[in-house]
Amino acid sequence: MVKKILATLISCFILIGLVVVYYWRDIQYQPESADLINYFLILPMVITLILLLPWLIYKAYQTYQQKKQQTLDTEQNQESGATEQQDAGPESKWLTLNLYAAGAYSALGENDAILEGIKAFTSPELDHKLLNFQGLPILSYRIEFLDQQSESEEDEQSFLSVRQQRITALIHHQIEQHTELLLSIADHLKRSSLFYESQNLHEYRMHPAWSDPAFSGDEDETESMQIEQVYRLDKLNLHILLPEDVVHTWNDTSSNENIQTIFYDLGLIPQKFHIEYHFMSEASTDQLLVELLERIHNQPHEISLLVAADSEIDQEMMDEKFLGANTYIPAEYVGSSCLAHPALQLEQLQPLKTLKLVAHQNNLKQIFKELDLHDLPQYQDEDPFVLVLEDATNIKMVKGLEQFFAQSPVEQHHYLYCKPTVGHTENVAKLFGLMLGAHLPDSQVGFVYSQDLKAFIQPFPETIPDHENAQLLID
């Protein structure tokens, strides 16, 4: 650019100088100093400016357009980068556990029957044993079977509150549903203990359930300890998840004695199981559940049975509830799940499904990418496979649900709202819903949705554990 200006200026200076000099010679003109300045300096510069002005204007406009385009490109690149980062999102923190058994029981029935009841919009029934402040029957989700069981055990548990009696009956019901599994766990614990530890040999000899001659007192101790190597299993953990409003009235001693008796009859010695109670509120459920599942994930040589139960079918409790509400629908229900670290393997037992839980992740594109859930046949079906744990009457929640699945093949008819079936008994309702999600059809990947927690329950792949996982179990 500078070269062009100088070349034009020099050309104009030479051309004008030649013309002026010849002209002055021809007319015999004697120029003054001002004439020299005007004709040999100012005039060439003016003519050069006139000649180059259109070109300079064009170059200035071109430069302006380039800078403007560069600014737009930079902004677009930044927006594109931000969009891609938003679409990809931070990598999710997953909790992956194997599910060996699951159960659910409520006024709608057991397991799959509950899902069918939800689809049929089963409503609560008039409960003539529970009255409101006006002395009129109220609606409830009562399990009639518990009434018969309570009457037969009334003398034995008369010192317990009605609520604890019913919750206890629900817990025992779930333990009974897993009898076969618990028997297998008891046998595995025995063999694992005798192979890896041997200090519980005396307790197993004294247990009436173990009549195997290999464990009789007449055998030489060294020979009795010779048992086939098994995958290591150290303990069974029973986590009982209860509503926080029973924390001051719950009788741990009575509950522990009953459960210990059941476990002992199944062949579990006290050294091989642990009972722990967790008292939860609706607001604390998500955090406590994540903490509990993290504990289970960090126990590769232990297996855990979770039982979440609640019952508000109690007149004393209803008298308190109706002081602050005109309408209240009590319910009772129980759910259970037997979970273990993915590396753990039970003898002759394979997990039913795999539970994958993620917290505080609202980017469905990122979830689908990490789980590879892009083209599932269930997207084309009309059957629901998304179990929604939140309240369907909460407008904010509904909007969040729609936004979460907006860019996915999931449609509204795929949603199944389970919260209405628990009435206003909500402290452990999310846990019950999560455990209920395990009963979605095996051919589907079950989605369990809440605002802060998302769970995906997938059929367990029938594969043999690799050498690394097997070695971890043996170690």
Secondary structure by P-SEA (a helix, b strand, c coil): caaaaaaaaaaaaaaaaaaaaaaaaaacccccaaaaaacccaaaaaaaaaaaaaaaaaaaaaaaaaaaaaaaaaaaaaaaaaaaaaaaccccbbbbbbbcccccccccccaaaaaaaaaacccccccccccccccbbbbbbccaaaaaaaaaaccccccccaaaaaaaaaaaaaaaaaaaaaaaaaaaaaaaaaaccccaaaaaaaccccccccccccccccccccccccccccbbbbbbbbcccccccccaaaaaaaaaaaaaaaccccccbbbbbbbbcccaaaaaaaaaaaaaaacccbbbbbbbbcccccaaaaaaaaccccbbbbbcbbbbbbbbccccccccccccbbbbbbcccccaaaaaaaaccccccccccccccbbbccccccaaaaaaaaaaaccccccccccccccccccccccaaaaaaaaaccccccccbbbbbcccbbbbbbccccccccaaaaaaaac
